[in-house]
Amino acid sequence: MSAPIVQLNQVELAFGNDAVLKGVDLQVEPGERLVIMGQSGGGKSTLLRLMMGTLMPTGGEVIVKEQNVSQLNRRALNDLRKEMAMVYQYSALISSMTVRENLALPLEEWTDLSRDEMNAVVEDKLERVGMRKTLDKLPAELSGGMRKRVGLARALVLEPALILFDEPSAGLDPISSTVIDELIVSLSEELGTTCIIVTHEMDSAFRIATRMAMLYNGEIIETAEPEAFRHPKHPVVRQFVEGRTEGPMTENADA
């Protein structure tokens, strides 16, 4: 069996006296689409930043592709990041650059490709997400859904083994949201890419996931396949999935 692509062992993170993560254990296998759910502000996006190495844990281990992120020097961490990509909630495209220039940026930074070779890669990735006609447009000329697709294309240019998604369908209408979800599924299956998706939108979660995890109170309290999450036994998971106002989550919030 191949090693997990991501493994979190008793990961803790605190900002001063504020404990965000309190001993997170999580394992992600190659080829999975793991959806991490939880309340807003509960630490989901923080987990992605720890995997990218832009934050370091205050306790425990973050292991990506069998490397302990905390123990890597700058060069080794940059080498590891070449095999990862992040799709940000608001796309994070550079507003003064065209779509072509935005996608070419990581290729210019990390590869020795010629300009013609870079253009070919950029055009191929945009074609995969149905955005080839946007090559010479600025981000401001695109709708929110189009920017999301361009952000996904940019994540693909280095052909990473792992893509992290931070609320990929946030702010989109239902049709655009479904388009993004279906792209994530089809591209991950076509390219064999492992995906970790942070979301609190249940429709998207069930469309995308091959496995799901619930982060609550700084810990992963449940991991299971989507069908098990549709009929959860854990009371916190049940309240979250069903969107009920009464239950342990709101009772604890009022305590």
KEVEX-664249 format. One line per 4 residues: their letters; for each residue x, y, z of N, C-alpha, C. Coordinates in pm, 1 decimal. Example, Ala and Ser with C-alpha at 12.3 -4.5 7.8 and 13.67 -1.06 7.14 Angstrom:
BEGIN
as	1319.0/-569.0/780.0/1230.0/-450.0/780.0/1320.0/-330.0/780.0 ~ 1285.0/-225.0/708.0/1367.0/-106.0/714.0/1290.0/3.0/787.0
// end
This chain:
BEGIN
msap	83.9/-119.9/0.0/0.0/0.0/0.0/87.5/125.1/0.0 ~ 41.3/227.4/-74.9/116.2/352.2/-79.1/93.8/429.7/50.7 ~ 190.5/515.2/83.2/181.2/595.5/204.5/74.7/703.2/187.6 ~ 14.7/747.6/297.9/-79.0/860.3/289.1/-10.8/981.9/227.4
ivql	-84.0/1059.0/149.1/-25.1/1179.4/91.7/-19.6/1291.4/195.7 ~ -114.9/1288.9/290.6/-114.8/1383.2/402.7/-146.5/1306.7/529.9 ~ -71.5/1337.6/634.6/-99.4/1277.1/764.8/-80.2/1383.4/872.8 ~ -183.2/1404.8/951.8/-175.9/1495.5/1065.4/-179.5/1413.2/1192.3
nqve	-79.5/1431.6/1274.8/-68.0/1355.1/1399.0/-73.9/1449.5/1518.3 ~ -187.2/1447.7/1589.1/-206.1/1527.6/1710.3/-163.9/1673.4/1689.5 ~ -212.1/1730.8/1581.0/-174.3/1867.8/1544.4/-246.5/1968.1/1633.0 ~ -168.1/2056.6/1691.1/-221.2/2164.1/1774.1/-177.3/2298.2/1716.9
lafg	-263.3/2397.7/1732.6/-228.1/2533.5/1691.8/-297.5/2630.6/1784.3 ~ -220.1/2723.1/1837.8/-275.1/2825.0/1926.4/-216.4/2960.3/1889.6 ~ -299.0/3062.3/1899.7/-254.4/3200.3/1885.3/-268.4/3264.2/2022.5 ~ -157.2/3276.6/2092.2/-163.8/3322.6/2230.3/-238.2/3220.7/2314.3
ndav	-341.8/3265.7/2382.6/-422.8/3175.8/2465.5/-539.0/3113.5/2389.6 ~ -549.6/3146.8/2261.7/-661.2/3098.8/2180.8/-621.7/2970.4/2108.2 ~ -672.6/2857.4/2154.3/-642.5/2728.0/2092.4/-738.5/2704.1/1976.7 ~ -684.0/2697.8/1855.1/-766.3/2675.8/1736.2/-779.9/2526.7/1706.6
lkgv	-668.8/2455.5/1712.5/-667.6/2310.9/1690.3/-614.3/2244.0/1815.7 ~ -678.7/2132.7/1855.4/-649.5/2073.9/1986.7/-613.3/1926.5/1977.7 ~ -535.0/1891.4/1877.7/-494.8/1751.6/1864.6/-564.0/1684.1/1748.0 ~ -546.3/1739.5/1628.1/-613.4/1688.3/1508.6/-537.4/1568.6/1452.8
dlqv	-607.7/1459.3/1433.6/-554.7/1340.8/1365.8/-632.2/1323.2/1235.4 ~ -559.1/1310.4/1125.1/-624.2/1297.1/995.7/-527.9/1233.2/897.0 ~ -580.5/1146.8/813.5/-499.6/1078.0/712.9/-572.4/1086.7/578.5 ~ -497.4/1123.4/474.0/-555.3/1137.2/340.7/-477.2/1048.1/244.3
epge	-549.2/958.7/178.8/-485.6/864.3/87.7/-476.3/922.6/-53.2 ~ -376.2/880.4/-131.5/-365.2/928.1/-270.1/-493.2/901.3/-349.2 ~ -535.5/1001.2/-425.3/-653.7/987.1/-510.7/-785.5/1019.0/-443.7 ~ -783.5/1043.3/-313.6/-907.4/1077.6/-243.1/-952.2/1220.3/-273.5
rlvi	-1081.6/1243.3/-255.3/-1135.5/1378.9/-247.3/-1196.6/1390.1/-107.3 ~ -1117.9/1441.8/-17.4/-1161.7/1453.9/122.2/-1222.9/1591.4/143.1 ~ -1345.8/1593.8/187.4/-1413.0/1719.0/222.6/-1406.9/1736.6/373.3 ~ -1354.5/1851.4/416.6/-1350.0/1885.2/558.9/-1459.6/1988.0/585.6
mgqs	-1551.2/1952.3/674.2/-1663.9/2039.2/707.1/-1648.5/2092.3/848.9 ~ -1723.9/2197.0/876.1/-1723.1/2252.5/1010.6/-1775.6/2394.4/1009.4 ~ -1791.6/2449.5/1127.7/-1846.1/2583.5/1141.6/-1748.9/2688.3/1086.9 ~ -1802.2/2802.6/1046.6/-1717.8/2914.6/1005.4/-1628.9/2956.3/1121.9
gggk	-1501.9/2980.0/1092.0/-1408.3/3019.9/1196.1/-1359.9/2906.0/1283.0 ~ -1390.9/2781.9/1243.0/-1355.3/2668.0/1326.8/-1217.6/2608.3/1300.9 ~ -1144.1/2662.1/1203.4/-1007.9/2613.3/1179.3/-990.2/2532.5/1052.7 ~ -1092.7/2525.2/967.3/-1081.2/2444.4/845.4/-973.8/2499.6/751.2
stll	-981.1/2629.0/722.2/-882.1/2690.1/633.1/-742.8/2687.8/696.2 ~ -738.5/2694.5/827.0/-610.3/2685.4/898.2/-542.5/2552.2/871.0 ~ -620.5/2445.1/864.0/-563.1/2314.3/831.6/-494.2/2316.8/695.3 ~ -555.7/2383.0/597.8/-494.2/2392.2/465.4/-363.1/2470.3/471.3
rlmm	-361.0/2576.9/546.0/-238.2/2657.5/557.9/-126.5/2578.3/625.9 ~ -162.1/2493.4/719.2/-61.7/2407.3/782.2/-5.6/2306.7/682.1 ~ -91.8/2251.7/597.0/-44.3/2157.3/495.3/47.2/2225.1/394.0 ~ 18.7/2351.5/361.8/101.6/2427.2/268.2/230.9/2476.8/332.3
gtlm	235.0/2475.2/464.6/354.0/2523.7/533.0/360.1/2674.1/546.4 ~ 247.5/2743.4/525.2/243.8/2887.3/549.4/214.1/2918.5/695.6 ~ 169.2/2818.1/768.9/159.1/2821.3/915.0/229.1/2698.2/968.5 ~ 287.2/2708.7/1085.4/349.9/2593.6/1150.2/273.2/2558.8/1277.3
ptgg	255.9/2430.0/1305.9/180.1/2391.2/1425.6/257.2/2422.7/1552.7 ~ 184.2/2441.8/1660.2/248.2/2458.2/1790.5/266.5/2323.9/1859.3 ~ 209.9/2219.2/1800.1/229.3/2084.1/1851.5/188.9/1982.7/1747.0 ~ 245.9/1863.4/1755.8/213.4/1756.2/1663.1/289.9/1764.2/1532.6
eviv	250.7/1680.7/1436.8/322.0/1669.2/1309.4/226.4/1688.6/1191.7 ~ 272.9/1764.7/1092.9/205.5/1776.6/963.9/296.8/1712.7/860.6 ~ 255.5/1598.4/809.0/338.9/1522.8/715.9/270.6/1522.7/578.9 ~ 341.7/1572.6/478.6/291.6/1577.7/341.6/391.3/1504.8/252.5
keqn	343.0/1404.4/180.6/428.4/1323.1/94.1/549.8/1271.3/171.9 ~ 522.2/1222.3/292.5/620.6/1159.4/380.7/727.5/1256.4/430.7 ~ 700.4/1385.5/424.9/793.8/1485.5/476.4/726.0/1567.4/586.4 ~ 796.7/1581.3/697.1/745.9/1660.5/808.5/765.6/1808.3/775.1
vsql	655.0/1876.9/749.3/661.5/2014.0/700.4/739.4/2104.6/794.9 ~ 725.8/2084.4/924.6/791.7/2171.0/1023.3/943.8/2158.4/1020.6 ~ 992.9/2047.3/970.4/1137.3/2021.3/973.0/1207.5/2056.0/841.8 ~ 1134.0/2106.2/744.8/1193.5/2136.5/614.7/1255.3/2276.3/613.9
nrra	1372.0/2287.3/549.9/1426.3/2420.6/529.3/1351.9/2488.9/414.3 ~ 1384.8/2614.0/388.7/1308.0/2690.7/290.0/1311.4/2625.6/152.0 ~ 1428.1/2578.3/110.5/1438.1/2518.2/-22.9/1355.8/2390.0/-31.9 ~ 1365.5/2306.4/69.8/1291.2/2180.2/68.0/1140.5/2206.0/73.3
lndl	1100.2/2308.1/149.5/958.1/2340.9/156.8/908.4/2392.5/21.7 ~ 989.1/2474.4/-45.3/950.5/2522.6/-178.1/940.7/2407.6/-278.4 ~ 1031.9/2311.1/-267.7/1025.7/2194.3/-356.0/896.5/2115.8/-332.3 ~ 859.2/2101.7/-205.3/735.4/2030.9/-173.8/613.8/2106.7/-226.9
rkem	616.8/2238.6/-216.7/503.1/2319.5/-262.6/482.3/2309.5/-413.2 ~ 586.8/2274.1/-487.1/569.9/2255.2/-631.6/474.4/2139.1/-661.4 ~ 461.7/2048.4/-566.2/375.2/1932.2/-585.0/237.3/1953.4/-524.6 ~ 210.1/2078.0/-480.4/82.8/2112.4/-420.1/30.3/2239.7/-485.1
amvy	-98.8/2260.9/-473.2/-158.1/2386.1/-521.1/-276.6/2420.1/-433.5 ~ -303.8/2549.3/-424.1/-417.2/2597.3/-346.6/-512.6/2672.3/-438.1 ~ -640.4/2640.1/-429.9/-744.2/2717.2/-498.7/-815.6/2798.4/-390.9 ~ -798.3/2928.8/-398.5/-845.2/3016.4/-291.4/-993.3/3050.7/-306.3
qysa	-1053.3/3089.8/-195.6/-1196.4/3118.5/-191.9/-1235.1/3225.8/-293.1 ~ -1152.1/3329.3/-306.2/-1184.1/3438.6/-398.0/-1086.3/3441.8/-516.5 ~ -1036.5/3325.3/-552.8/-953.7/3303.2/-672.1/-812.1/3359.0/-661.1 ~ -794.3/3475.6/-596.5/-661.7/3534.8/-574.7/-585.1/3557.1/-704.7
liss	-657.2/3594.6/-809.5/-591.8/3630.9/-934.6/-537.2/3773.1/-923.1 ~ -424.4/3798.6/-988.7/-364.8/3932.3/-986.3/-440.9/4020.4/-1084.3 ~ -502.3/4125.8/-1032.1/-598.0/4204.1/-1110.3/-536.5/4275.4/-1229.4 ~ -407.2/4308.5/-1221.4/-342.5/4383.6/-1329.1/-288.0/4293.6/-1440.0
mtvr	-302.1/4162.0/-1424.4/-248.8/4067.3/-1521.4/-362.0/3995.6/-1592.4 ~ -341.3/3963.5/-1718.7/-441.5/3887.1/-1792.6/-448.1/3744.1/-1739.1 ~ -550.3/3672.9/-1783.0/-563.3/3532.8/-1745.2/-438.3/3455.9/-1788.2 ~ -392.4/3479.0/-1908.9/-271.6/3411.4/-1958.1/-152.9/3437.8/-1865.0
enla	-135.7/3562.4/-1827.5/-21.9/3600.3/-1742.9/-35.0/3541.5/-1603.2 ~ -157.6/3537.5/-1550.2/-178.6/3477.1/-1418.3/-139.8/3329.9/-1417.9 ~ -178.4/3257.1/-1520.6/-147.5/3114.3/-1526.2/0.0/3088.1/-1554.8 ~ 62.1/3178.0/-1630.7/203.4/3158.1/-1665.3/296.1/3185.9/-1547.7
lple	246.7/3261.1/-1448.9/333.2/3304.1/-1338.6/403.1/3188.7/-1267.0 ~ 331.0/3083.7/-1221.6/401.8/2973.0/-1155.5/497.2/2899.3/-1249.3 ~ 465.6/2895.7/-1377.5/556.0/2831.2/-1473.4/684.5/2911.4/-1487.9 ~ 672.8/3043.1/-1487.8/791.8/3128.4/-1495.7/878.7/3113.5/-1371.7
ewtd	812.8/3096.8/-1257.6/886.3/3090.1/-1130.4/952.0/2954.8/-1108.1 ~ 884.8/2846.4/-1150.3/928.0/2713.8/-1108.7/981.2/2625.1/-1221.4 ~ 971.3/2668.7/-1347.5/1014.5/2581.3/-1456.7/1110.4/2654.0/-1551.1 ~ 1170.0/2577.2/-1641.1/1258.3/2632.6/-1743.4/1193.7/2625.4/-1881.8
lsrd	1061.8/2619.3/-1886.7/992.6/2608.9/-2013.8/1012.3/2734.7/-2098.0 ~ 1012.2/2715.6/-2229.4/1016.5/2830.2/-2320.1/880.5/2900.1/-2318.3 ~ 876.0/3020.8/-2375.0/749.9/3093.4/-2379.2/643.2/3015.5/-2456.3 ~ 681.4/2954.5/-2568.1/585.6/2876.0/-2645.6/534.5/2756.9/-2565.7
emna	624.4/2692.2/-2491.3/584.0/2577.2/-2409.6/489.9/2621.3/-2297.4 ~ 520.4/2736.2/-2237.1/432.4/2787.4/-2131.6/294.3/2820.5/-2187.8 ~ 290.9/2883.4/-2303.0/162.3/2915.4/-2365.1/80.7/2789.2/-2391.2 ~ 148.6/2683.0/-2434.5/78.8/2556.8/-2462.1/18.8/2499.3/-2334.7
vved	93.8/2503.9/-2224.5/43.0/2454.1/-2095.9/-76.3/2537.5/-2050.5 ~ -62.9/2669.4/-2058.0/-170.3/2759.3/-2015.5/-297.7/2732.5/-2094.7 ~ -284.7/2721.5/-2225.6/-401.4/2698.6/-2310.1/-465.5/2562.6/-2281.1 ~ -382.7/2461.6/-2255.4/-436.6/2328.8/-2224.1/-516.4/2331.2/-2094.3
kler	-462.2/2395.6/-1990.9/-531.9/2396.3/-1861.7/-661.5/2477.1/-1868.5 ~ -658.4/2587.4/-1942.5/-781.7/2664.3/-1958.2/-885.5/2586.2/-2037.6 ~ -839.7/2511.2/-2135.6/-930.6/2427.2/-2213.2/-998.3/2325.0/-2123.4 ~ -925.8/2270.7/-2028.0/-980.5/2168.1/-1938.8/-1094.8/2221.7/-1852.8
vgmr	-1092.4/2351.5/-1823.7/-1198.0/2409.0/-1739.6/-1295.7/2493.5/-1822.1 ~ -1284.4/2485.0/-1955.3/-1377.1/2556.3/-2042.6/-1358.4/2705.5/-2046.5 ~ -1233.1/2751.7/-2025.8/-1207.5/2895.1/-2017.8/-1103.6/2943.5/-2119.4 ~ -1084.6/2871.5/-2227.4/-978.5/2908.1/-2321.6/-1001.7/3045.0/-2384.4
ktld	-1126.3/3085.0/-2400.4/-1156.1/3213.7/-2463.7/-1125.6/3333.2/-2373.2 ~ -1086.9/3307.7/-2249.1/-1058.7/3417.6/-2155.9/-910.6/3453.8/-2152.0 ~ -827.6/3392.5/-2234.8/-682.3/3407.7/-2227.9/-635.7/3551.6/-2207.0 ~ -690.5/3642.5/-2282.5/-639.8/3780.1/-2281.0/-730.7/3876.4/-2205.7
klpa	-819.3/3821.6/-2124.2/-907.0/3904.9/-2042.0/-843.0/3930.6/-1905.5 ~ -882.4/4039.7/-1844.0/-842.2/4069.1/-1707.1/-944.2/4006.6/-1610.9 ~ -903.1/3975.0/-1488.1/-997.2/3915.4/-1392.1/-1125.2/3996.1/-1374.1 ~ -1115.7/4128.8/-1379.4/-1233.8/4212.3/-1359.4/-1338.1/4193.5/-1469.3
elsg	-1296.8/4138.6/-1582.6/-1389.3/4116.0/-1694.5/-1462.7/3982.3/-1682.0 ~ -1432.7/3906.1/-1578.2/-1489.8/3772.1/-1562.2/-1593.0/3770.5/-1450.2 ~ -1690.3/3683.1/-1462.4/-1786.1/3661.9/-1353.7/-1718.5/3584.7/-1240.2 ~ -1787.2/3577.6/-1127.2/-1730.8/3504.7/-1013.6/-1704.4/3359.0/-1045.7
gmrk	-1798.1/3294.0/-1113.7/-1779.3/3154.2/-1150.3/-1665.2/3134.8/-1247.0 ~ -1649.1/3228.4/-1341.5/-1538.4/3220.1/-1437.3/-1404.1/3236.7/-1366.5 ~ -1397.6/3329.0/-1272.1/-1272.4/3347.0/-1196.4/-1238.1/3221.1/-1118.1 ~ -1340.0/3156.0/-1063.2/-1314.8/3030.1/-990.8/-1254.9/2925.4/-1084.1
rvgl	-1307.9/2916.2/-1205.2/-1256.9/2817.2/-1300.0/-1114.3/2851.6/-1343.6 ~ -1087.5/2979.3/-1362.3/-950.9/3020.4/-1396.6/-855.9/2988.8/-1281.5 ~ -902.1/3010.6/-1157.3/-820.4/2975.4/-1041.3/-789.4/2827.4/-1037.0 ~ -886.3/2744.7/-1075.1/-863.7/2600.7/-1081.1/-762.9/2566.9/-1190.9
aral	-776.4/2631.8/-1306.9/-680.7/2608.5/-1415.3/-539.3/2644.7/-1370.9 ~ -525.7/2756.2/-1299.4/-392.9/2796.2/-1250.7/-334.9/2691.4/-1156.0 ~ -421.0/2632.4/-1073.6/-372.6/2528.9/-981.6/-319.4/2406.4/-1055.9 ~ -365.6/2385.6/-1179.4/-328.0/2265.6/-1254.4/-197.1/2280.3/-1332.5
vlep	-145.7/2402.9/-1348.3/-37.3/2423.1/-1445.6/89.8/2345.4/-1410.6 ~ 115.8/2326.7/-1282.2/235.0/2250.3/-1243.1/204.5/2102.3/-1222.2 ~ 82.7/2062.5/-1255.5/37.9/1923.1/-1242.6/68.2/1866.6/-1103.2 ~ 13.0/1931.1/-1000.2/42.0/1890.0/-862.5/-22.2/1757.0/-827.2
alil	37.8/1690.5/-729.6/-20.0/1566.0/-678.8/-134.2/1593.1/-582.2 ~ -134.8/1714.2/-522.7/-231.9/1748.8/-419.3/-283.6/1889.0/-445.2 ~ -416.2/1904.4/-448.7/-477.1/2037.2/-460.7/-566.1/2060.9/-339.2 ~ -549.0/2177.7/-279.4/-627.4/2218.6/-163.7/-726.8/2325.5/-207.5
fdep	-852.1/2308.9/-168.5/-958.4/2401.4/-207.9/-1017.4/2466.3/-84.2 ~ -1017.7/2598.9/-81.0/-1076.2/2672.5/30.7/-1209.7/2730.4/-13.9 ~ -1318.5/2666.7/27.7/-1454.9/2709.5/-4.9/-1470.3/2736.0/-154.7 ~ -1453.2/2634.2/-239.6/-1450.3/2657.6/-384.4/-1579.9/2708.8/-444.7
sagl	-1693.8/2684.4/-381.1/-1820.1/2729.7/-439.1/-1883.0/2845.2/-362.0 ~ -1806.7/2904.3/-268.9/-1861.0/3014.6/-188.6/-1896.7/3133.4/-277.6 ~ -2013.8/3190.8/-254.5/-2054.9/3310.4/-326.1/-2109.2/3287.4/-465.2 ~ -2123.8/3162.4/-506.0/-2172.2/3132.7/-640.3/-2319.8/3095.7/-638.9
dpis	-2385.7/3118.5/-751.8/-2522.7/3073.4/-765.7/-2523.3/2920.8/-778.3 ~ -2638.4/2855.7/-760.1/-2641.9/2708.5/-759.5/-2587.2/2643.4/-885.8 ~ -2612.5/2703.0/-1002.8/-2563.4/2642.6/-1126.6/-2411.3/2653.0/-1135.5 ~ -2356.7/2772.2/-1108.3/-2211.2/2789.7/-1111.7/-2143.2/2701.3/-1008.2
stvi	-2206.3/2687.3/-891.9/-2151.9/2601.6/-787.6/-2143.5/2457.1/-833.9 ~ -2248.4/2409.4/-898.7/-2248.3/2271.4/-949.4/-2141.6/2252.1/-1056.1 ~ -2123.2/2352.6/-1141.9/-2018.2/2344.6/-1245.1/-1881.0/2326.6/-1180.8 ~ -1852.3/2405.4/-1077.7/-1722.3/2395.2/-1009.6/-1707.5/2258.6/-944.3
deli	-1812.3/2212.1/-876.8/-1806.3/2081.5/-810.8/-1778.3/1970.5/-911.8 ~ -1847.9/1974.5/-1024.5/-1829.7/1869.4/-1125.6/-1691.5/1875.7/-1189.4 ~ -1636.4/1996.9/-1203.4/-1499.9/2009.7/-1255.1/-1399.1/1947.0/-1159.3 ~ -1416.9/1972.0/-1030.6/-1325.3/1913.9/-931.2/-1328.0/1761.5/-940.2
vsls	-1447.0/1705.5/-949.6/-1460.0/1559.8/-957.0/-1397.6/1506.0/-1084.8 ~ -1433.6/1564.5/-1200.0/-1385.7/1510.5/-1327.3/-1235.3/1526.0/-1343.0 ~ -1181.1/1640.2/-1302.4/-1037.4/1661.8/-1317.2/-957.7/1573.8/-1221.4 ~ -1006.6/1556.5/-1099.2/-934.8/1471.0/-1004.0/-931.6/1326.7/-1053.4
eelg	-1042.3/1281.3/-1113.0/-1046.6/1144.6/-1163.9/-961.0/1129.1/-1289.0 ~ -964.4/1228.2/-1375.3/-887.5/1222.8/-1499.9/-737.6/1228.4/-1474.4 ~ -697.5/1314.2/-1379.6/-555.3/1337.5/-1355.5/-499.9/1256.6/-1238.9 ~ -586.7/1190.5/-1163.9/-541.4/1113.3/-1048.1/-492.4/1200.1/-934.0
ttci	-545.2/1321.6/-925.4/-500.2/1418.1/-825.5/-576.4/1399.8/-694.0 ~ -505.7/1409.6/-583.5/-568.9/1408.8/-452.0/-621.3/1548.4/-421.6 ~ -742.3/1557.3/-369.8/-803.5/1686.4/-339.4/-850.6/1689.4/-194.8 ~ -823.5/1801.6/-128.2/-877.5/1826.9/5.3/-958.5/1954.8/-6.0
ivth	-1085.6/1944.9/25.4/-1178.6/2055.0/2.4/-1239.9/2098.5/134.4 ~ -1225.1/2224.2/166.3/-1287.6/2281.9/284.6/-1417.6/2348.2/242.1 ~ -1526.9/2313.5/307.3/-1654.5/2376.4/276.4/-1752.2/2357.9/391.8 ~ -1849.3/2446.4/397.1/-1962.1/2424.6/489.1/-2091.5/2415.0/410.2
emds	-2082.2/2404.0/277.8/-2199.3/2392.3/192.2/-2226.4/2244.1/164.8 ~ -2334.7/2194.5/220.4/-2357.7/2050.7/221.7/-2384.7/1993.2/82.6 ~ -2454.6/2065.5/-2.5/-2480.1/2013.3/-136.9/-2348.4/1988.9/-209.8 ~ -2257.8/2085.1/-202.7/-2127.5/2069.7/-266.4/-2048.6/1955.4/-203.4
afri	-2052.5/1947.8/-73.2/-1977.0/1843.7/-3.4/-2015.5/1705.3/-52.8 ~ -2146.0/1679.1/-63.1/-2190.4/1546.5/-105.1/-2165.6/1520.7/-253.8 ~ -2164.7/1625.8/-334.8/-2133.1/1607.2/-477.0/-1987.3/1569.7/-497.5 ~ -1898.3/1626.3/-417.2/-1754.7/1614.4/-441.6/-1692.0/1493.5/-372.0
atrm	-1728.4/1469.2/-249.1/-1648.7/1386.3/-159.1/-1645.8/1238.0/-195.0 ~ -1528.0/1178.8/-177.7/-1518.4/1033.7/-165.5/-1510.9/995.8/-17.1 ~ -1472.5/1094.3/66.0/-1472.4/1076.2/211.0/-1490.6/1212.7/274.5 ~ -1546.7/1213.1/395.4/-1576.7/1338.9/463.0/-1521.4/1336.6/604.5
amly	-1490.0/1457.0/653.9/-1441.3/1471.1/791.1/-1507.7/1593.2/852.5 ~ -1537.7/1583.7/980.5/-1601.8/1694.0/1052.3/-1506.3/1748.7/1157.0 ~ -1473.8/1877.9/1144.6/-1390.5/1947.0/1242.0/-1480.8/2024.2/1337.0 ~ -1465.0/1997.1/1464.3/-1549.2/2063.8/1564.1/-1469.9/2082.1/1692.5
ngei	-1472.6/2204.3/1742.6/-1406.5/2233.0/1869.5/-1258.2/2197.6/1865.0 ~ -1195.5/2219.7/1749.5/-1051.6/2198.1/1736.3/-1008.5/2055.8/1713.0 ~ -1105.5/1964.5/1690.0/-1071.8/1824.0/1669.5/-1153.1/1766.2/1553.9 ~ -1099.8/1662.8/1489.7/-1177.2/1586.2/1392.7/-1260.5/1486.0/1471.9
ieta	-1393.0/1503.1/1468.8/-1478.5/1417.9/1552.4/-1538.5/1301.7/1474.0 ~ -1529.3/1307.4/1340.3/-1587.7/1199.8/1260.2/-1526.1/1201.2/1121.7 ~ -1489.7/1084.1/1071.5/-1453.8/1067.5/930.5/-1529.7/945.6/878.8 ~ -1583.7/958.4/757.4/-1660.7/847.6/700.4/-1687.9/876.9/553.9
epea	-1736.0/776.0/482.8/-1778.3/796.2/344.8/-1908.1/877.8/343.7 ~ -1936.8/944.9/230.7/-2053.0/1034.5/226.0/-2184.3/970.3/269.1 ~ -2207.5/846.6/232.2/-2335.3/783.7/266.4/-2354.7/777.0/417.8 ~ -2246.5/751.5/490.5/-2256.7/748.4/636.7/-2286.1/887.3/692.5
frhp	-2234.8/991.2/625.6/-2261.3/1127.2/670.9/-2405.0/1171.0/642.9 ~ -2471.1/1104.6/550.4/-2611.1/1138.5/525.2/-2700.9/1094.9/641.6 ~ -2655.8/996.2/715.3/-2733.3/945.1/828.6/-2639.4/931.0/949.4 ~ -2583.3/1042.4/995.8/-2480.2/1035.7/1100.0/-2536.7/998.1/1236.5
khpv	-2455.0/927.0/1312.3/-2493.5/890.8/1448.5/-2445.0/994.6/1549.6 ~ -2331.0/1059.7/1518.5/-2277.8/1159.7/1611.0/-2372.9/1279.2/1615.4 ~ -2415.8/1322.3/1733.1/-2516.6/1429.2/1741.5/-2470.5/1562.6/1683.5 ~ -2342.0/1595.0/1697.0/-2291.0/1720.4/1641.0/-2294.0/1714.8/1488.4
vrqf	-2248.3/1603.3/1432.8/-2249.2/1586.9/1286.8/-2392.7/1590.6/1234.9 ~ -2482.4/1525.2/1305.3/-2621.4/1521.8/1261.9/-2680.3/1663.3/1258.4 ~ -2654.5/1741.9/1362.7/-2708.4/1877.5/1365.6/-2651.4/1960.4/1251.0 ~ -2521.2/1946.5/1225.1/-2457.8/2025.7/1119.0/-2511.6/1987.6/980.9
vegr	-2516.1/1858.1/954.2/-2559.7/1810.7/823.1/-2705.4/1848.0/797.5 ~ -2788.6/1837.5/899.7/-2931.4/1866.6/883.8/-2962.8/2015.4/897.6 ~ -2863.9/2094.5/942.4/-2883.9/2238.4/955.6/-2985.5/2276.5/1060.6 ~ -2993.8/2196.2/1166.9/-3093.3/2223.0/1271.3/-3042.8/2330.1/1368.1
tegp	-3134.5/2411.1/1418.6/-3096.4/2516.2/1512.9/-3082.6/2463.2/1655.2 ~ -3139.9/2347.0/1681.4/-3132.2/2289.2/1815.0/-3040.2/2168.2/1815.0 ~ -2955.2/2160.2/1916.1/-2862.1/2049.0/1925.4/-2737.1/2089.4/2001.8 ~ -2640.7/2000.2/2013.1/-2523.1/2025.5/2097.4/-2438.8/2143.4/2052.0
mten	-2436.2/2172.5/1921.6/-2353.8/2284.0/1875.2/-2405.8/2416.6/1927.3 ~ -2534.4/2437.6/1919.8/-2592.0/2562.5/1969.3/-2603.8/2564.8/2120.7 ~ -2622.7/2450.2/2182.0/-2624.6/2443.7/2328.0/-2488.9/2481.2/2384.4 ~ -2380.5/2427.9/2322.8/-2245.8/2461.8/2368.9/-2213.9/2607.5/2344.2
ada	-2266.4/2662.6/2234.3/-2239.7/2801.9/2203.1/-2302.9/2894.9/2304.5 ~ -2416.6/2850.3/2358.9/-2486.9/2932.4/2457.6/-2432.4/2916.5/2598.9 ~ -2347.6/2811.2/2617.1/-2301.2/2781.1/2752.6/-2204.3/2887.4/2803.5
// end
